[in-house]
Amino acid sequence: EHSETSSSSLGPAVTLQRSRARTILSNSCCRARFHAEWQRCLRMRSKFELSALKGSPTFNLLAAWHTYGIWLAATYTICLMGNFLLSWYVAWYKAVPVADGPVGKFPFLSFFMIFLRSWLLVHTTAEFVRFCSNLAREAWNLDTFGGYRRALLGLSRLEMEANIP
């Protein structure tokens, strides 16, 4: 048995033999109401289907919010890629000799370095934007993180290739 001791400035210490929760639930009326409420919740939960979420306003709002956030991330990445490419090529045109000179003075190494960086950046950005488009499409599914898990595990290549227009 659990006992509590409480004292106040108005009277002597009182020792309770039961906790407050057990005392309240020992009342048959409260216990019956609690049991009835618990059974009602179980009945409601057993009738609930995941497909009922598909048309709910909360699901649509969350899916639209996630789609918007993913679209913002993809747009930001594309803008950042454009900024990098522009800055790299401005730096390249500063390094290129203006006058017609011998071919031996042409900076082949910096040209190929900028070309390789640009190629890697474009391909990485394209993969990221394709991944974002798959996530945005998946935000409207009921199992929203299934594709994300497959992508993290490297199992979504066929799915991504099938979605290429």
N, C-alpha and C positions, 0 to 999 in steps of 0.2 A: 504494500500500500504506500501511496505517496502522501506525505503530510506537508502542509504549508503552515508557516507561522507568520501571523501578521499582527502588528501592534500599531496603535495610534495614540495620540496624546490624550484622546478622550476616554480610553478604557484600557483594560488589561489585554495582554496578548491572547489571541484566539488561535487554536490549533485546529486545522481542517484535516480530516482523514483522507480526503480525495482531492484530486486536482479539479480545477474549475470546469475543464472540458468534460471530464468523466461525470461530474455532478450534473451538468446540463444534459448530457446525452443519456443519463440514467433515467431522466424523466421520460416516460413511455410516449407521451405526446410528441416531444421533440424527436425522439428516436424514430417514431413512425413517419413523421414529416421528412426527416433526413433520408430515410430508406426510400420513401416514395419519390423524392426528388432525384435520388441517385438512380433509381430504376427508370424514371422518365428520361434522364440524360443518356442512359445506356440505350434505351429504345430509339431516341432521336439520332444518336451516333451510329447505330447499326443500320438505319435507313439511309444514311448519308452516302452519296456516291460522288466520286471525284469529278465525274462528268457534269455534275450540277454546278461546279465552279466556272465552267467554260463561258456561260452567259452572264455571270454576275458582274455588276458594275465595278466592284473592288478588283476582281481579276483583270478586267479590261483596263482599268486605270493603272494598275501595277505593270501590266504588259506594255502599255503605251509609254509609261515613264521609263522603263528599262530600254525600250526601243529608242526613245529619244536620247537617253544617256549613251547608248552604244553608237548611235548616229553621230553624236557630238565627239566621241572619242575617235571615230573614223575620220571625221572632217578635220579635226585638229591634227591628226597624224598626216593627212594629205597636205594640209597647209604647211606643217613643219617640214615635210619632205620637199615641198616646193621652195621653201626658204633656204634649206640646205643646198639644194641644187643650184639655185640662183647665186648664193654666196660662193660656192665652189667655182662656178663658171666665171664669175666676175674676177675672182682671184686668178683663174686660168688666163683670162684675156689680159690681165695685167702682166703676166709672165711671158706671154707670147711676143716674140719680136715683131715690131710693126713693119719695119722695112723688109724688103725682099733680100734675104741673106742666104747663105749656103744652107743646105739641108742639114748639115752636121751641127748647126747651132740650134736646131729645133729641139725644144725640151720634151723629148719622147717619154722620158721617165715620169715627169709630172703629168703629161697627157694621159698615159696609161693608168697612173695612180688615181687621177680624178675620174677617168672612165670606169675603172673597177669599183671605186667607192660609189659612184652614181648607179652603176648596175646593181650592186648589192643593196643599196638603199631602195631602189625602185622595186626590186623583187621582195624584199622584206616588208615594205609598206603594202605591196599588193597582197601578200599573204595575210598580213594583219587585217586589212580591209575585208578580205574574203572571210576571215574568221569572224570579224564583227558582223558581217551580213548574215552568216549562219547563226550567230547568237541572237541577232535581232529577229530572225525568222523563228527561232526556237523559243523566244520569249512569249510567243502566243500559244505554245503547246502546254499541256498540263504538266508533263514531266520536263520542267524547264532546264534542269541541269544535266540531263542525260547526254546531250550532245557536247556539253562543256566537259564532262568527265571523259567522254570518248576522245575529245580533242587533246586533253591533257595526257592521256595515256597513249596517244599516237594511233588511235583506232579509227579516226574519222576521215582518213584520206579518201577512201572510196565514196563516202558521203559528200565530201567537199567537191570531188571531181564530178559527181553526178549532178551537182547543183550549178555547174558552170553553164551559162547560157550559150 
